[in-house]
Amino acid sequence: MALRGNLRDFTITQLLNLINLAGKTGTLVVEGPNETARIAFRDGKLAFAEIGNEDGSLAAILHHARRLSSGQYKSIRQGAAHISEKELGLLLINAGYLSQEDILTNLQQHFTDIVHRLFTWVEGFFHFDNDMLPPEDRISVRLDLENLIIEGSRLMREWEQLQDEIPSLDMALKFTDRPGTNLRNINLSVEEWRVVSYINPRNSMKQIASATKMNELEIRRIIYGLLQAGLVEVTRQVGALPPNPSVRVFPSDDKAEQRSLVNRLINRIRSL
């Protein structure tokens, strides 16, 4: 089976269906407008995934999933950079930090998240390389594609809806004059707090996505929720200044920090 073509002709869902039904082994290389993804399969099951220049190391994945602290992650980067990821996994298991199931579950989630991102790609080219297998020094998984395909179909419908609601990320956001809700009682996720901290007519939604390291689906989801809650409204961008990197993003679930940020937001809205 020779797989090569354009995403305008074949969606990611259709490609996964073909790979699943044929039980293929190899790597699907998808070249998008800004980055390239490599999704490896064994016998029609997801084995490995990486995208662009993102750090997909085991230590980075576990740190992002909050299974390793910042200190542990830094120590591993400095002291264990010379060992393979399979060796690192065994060290973490033998030291009692994580179980084998913990490691595989977090890898599966990371690989799945990458595939989910591909469902929003409508531009680009792809080819399937039968001879390209997962790197030998990396830990691979065996994940059935059926659920991924079902989830992909749902994500594509969601993506189409979000594009209709928020057609362009070049516009900016501002807090509404009358939010219609008490900010002291709202319960936002860490990701939502990060986005909220950058809301300013000077920052376009695209710039906020870049500053918070979110893809277009993630940023649209959060902005749509804020719009529906009546907290923000779309406005024209004032000037063209990038988001200020010195602005503190919300890093944790600490209640004191949440209250402090809520108070700053209230004062900010009142000053509009």
N, C-alpha and C positions, 0 to 999 in steps of 0.2 A: 504493500500500500504506500503510494507516494503522496505525501501530504505537503503541499506547497501552494501558497496563494495569498489572497488579500482579505483582510477582516471585513471588507465591505461585502464580500461574497459568502464568507463562512464566519459564523459567530463562534466565540469560545465554547459556548454550550454545544454547538454542533461538532466541533473538533473533539471535545471530551467524549461525546457519544461515540464517535468513530473509534477513538483510541480504546474506549471501554469495550465495545462490541468486538473489536479485533484482538483484544488482549495484547496490545502492542508493548514492546520494550524499547526504550530510547528516550530522546529528549525533544520536547516541543519548544522551539525557539520563536518567541514573538517579539518583533521589533516595532515598538510603538513610536509615537512622535518624539518622545523625550527620553525614553529608556527602553532597555531590552530585558525581557524575562525569559528564564530557562526553567521549564517544568519537566522533571524526569519521571518516567514510569517504568514499572516492572510488571509484566504480564497484565497490563491494563489497569494497574493500581498506582495511585500517586505515591512516589517514593521520595522526591526531593524538589525544592523550588528555591529560586533566588531571583532577585530583580535589581536591575541597575547597579549602582555602586553601594547599595545599602549594606551595612555590616550584618551579615546573616550568620555570624559565628554562634556556636552554642552558648558561649558566655554572654554575648549580646542579647540573644533571644531570652535567656533565663533572667537577665537583668531587666529587660523590658517587661517581662511577665511578673516582675517583683519576686522572683524566687531566689535571686541573689541581691544582696545589698550593694550600694555603690562602692563601699570599701572592699567587699569580696570580689566584685567585678574588676576593680582596679588592680587588686592583688593578682588575680588570674591573668590579666592582660600583661602585667609586668613580670610575673614569676613563672607563668606556665605557657608562654607564647610559643615555646619550642616543641610542645607535645601536640599530638593529634587530638581531634575532638573526641574520638572514641576513647583515647586514653584519659582525657579530661572527664568524660562521662563516668568512667570506672572510678576515677579518683573521688568524684563527688558522691558516688554511690557508696564506696567503701568508707568514706569519711562520715557517712550518715547525714550529709546535707540534704540529699534528694534520693528518691527511689528510682528504679528504672522506669516505672510507670510515669513518674513525674516528668522525667526527661522526654519520653516519647510523646506524652500528652502535649507538652509545650511545643515540641517540634511539629507535631501534627497541626496544632492551632496556627503556628507561624506559617507553615506551608499553605494551609487552607486560606489564610488571610491574603496571601499573595495571589492565589488563584481567584479569590473573590474580586480583587482589584482589577483583574483582567477582564471581568465581565462588563466593565464600563468602557473598555477600549473599543472604539468603532473605526479607528484609523490605524493602519499599520500592515505589516506583512508577517507571514509565518512560514516555517518549514519544520518538518519532523526529521530528526537525525537518528537513524537506527543504531548508529555506532557510538553515540554519545551517552554515557552512563553517569550516574551520580559519582562525584569524586570519592575515591577509595577511602580517604581519611575523614570523610564526613559521615555522620549517622543518618541513615535513611529509614523510612517508615513504609508501611504497606496500608494504604488507605483506599477503601472502595470509593468509586467515583459516583455511584448513584445519588447519594445525598448531596454531593457537590453540584451535580447537574441540576437537581431539583432546586437547590438554594440559588444556583446561578440564574435560573429562569425567574425566580422571585426578585433577585437583585436587578435584573434587567428591567423588569416592570417598575420597580422602585426608582431606578435611575431615570427612566423616561418621565415619570411623574415629577421627580425633583428638577429635571431640566425644564419642564413646563413651568414649574413654580418659580425657579431661579434660573432663567435662561443664560445669564451672564454673570461671571464672577468679577467683572471689571468695575462694577458699582461698589459703593461703600455702604456702611451701616452707621446708624446713630440710635441712641436710646430714645424711646418715645417720650413726648412731653408728659403724657399721662399713661404710665405703664399699665395701669389697670390691675395691678397685683402688688402685694406687699413683698418687697425684695427680702425682707427679714425672714419671710416664711418659705422662700423658694429653696428647692433642693436640687442643685445642679451637680453633674458629674465633674470629675477632674478635667476631662477634655472640654466640657462646656465652659468651665471657669477659665481655661486657657484662652479660648476664643473670646470670651467676654472681656478679658483684660486688654485686648487689642482693638476693641470696637471704638472707632473714631472716624469722623468723616474724611480724615486724611488718609486712612488705610483702606485700600480696596479689599474685597473678599479674597481675591487671588493672593494679595500680599499677606493677609492673615493666614491663609492656608500654608503659604511658604514659611512664615514665621513659626507656626505651630507644627510644621512637618506633617500636614494632613493631605490626603489625596482629595480629588474633587468630590467623590462620593461622600467621604467623611465630613468635609466642610459643609457641603450642601445639607446633609442630614441635620447637623447641629444648628445651622442658620435657619433652616425651615422650622425647627422646633422653637427657636427663640422668636421667630416671626409669629408663629401660631399662638405663642404665649403672650403676645402683645408687648414684649420687652424691647424689641428693636424694630426699626423700619429701614427700608432701602432708601438710599439717597445718592446723589451725585458725589463723586470724590472731590474733595477740596485739595488742590495742589497735587503733588505726586511724590510725597515723601514716603520712604519705606517705613515699615513698623520699627519703632525704636527698640533695638535689642536689649536696652537697659531696663525696659519695662518688665517687671517681675511677673512671670507666669505662675499659675497655681500649681505647686509641685506635689501636694500631698492632701490627705483627708483631715489634716489637723483642724479641729473645730475653731480654735482661737484664730488661726489664719483665715478661715472661712469668714468668721464674723468681721475681721478687720477688712477683708476685701469687700464684703457686703456694704459696710459703712462707707468705704471709699466710693463705691458705685452709687450709693444713695446721694452722697454729696455731689458727685459728678453730674447726676441727672438733674438735681436741684439747680445746678449752675447753668443749665442749658437755657 
